[in-house]
Amino acid sequence: MREDVMVTDPLFQVSTTLDGDVPGLWLVGELDLDGTATLRAALADCFARRSDRVVLNLWGLRFCDCAGLNVFLEAKATADRIGTELYVEGARAQVARLFALSGADELFARSVQRLPPRTA
């Protein structure tokens, strides 16, 4: 795997990688409205490669709000439209919970971990 581009802002970073012909994005930090333009641009670059698959690695994403979730949903719609699999891996508990509460986990059912309901 090699790193292509590093896009950075103070609270949110996106590293664009290429593993063979599969582009990937490694997200780190806190994704809110301020980081959505950065993520959209990185996703557009990945989709422009017309790969069969794009991987979003969320291990480093500590926080995501509804603005960030909307970018993921837009990306899923774009991927479906152009025939690319959008694969999400490594969602931490807060991000996985956001996906579950919004129902977005159903769209990424094969790749976002399912969390048990919160009991406390």
Protein Blocks (a to p, Z undefined) as FASTA:
>chain_A
ZZfbdcddfkbccddddehjaccdddehjddfklmmmmmmmmmmmmmnopabdcddfklm
mbdcfklmmmmmmmmmmmmmnopacddehiafklmmmmmmnommmmmmmmpccddddfZZ
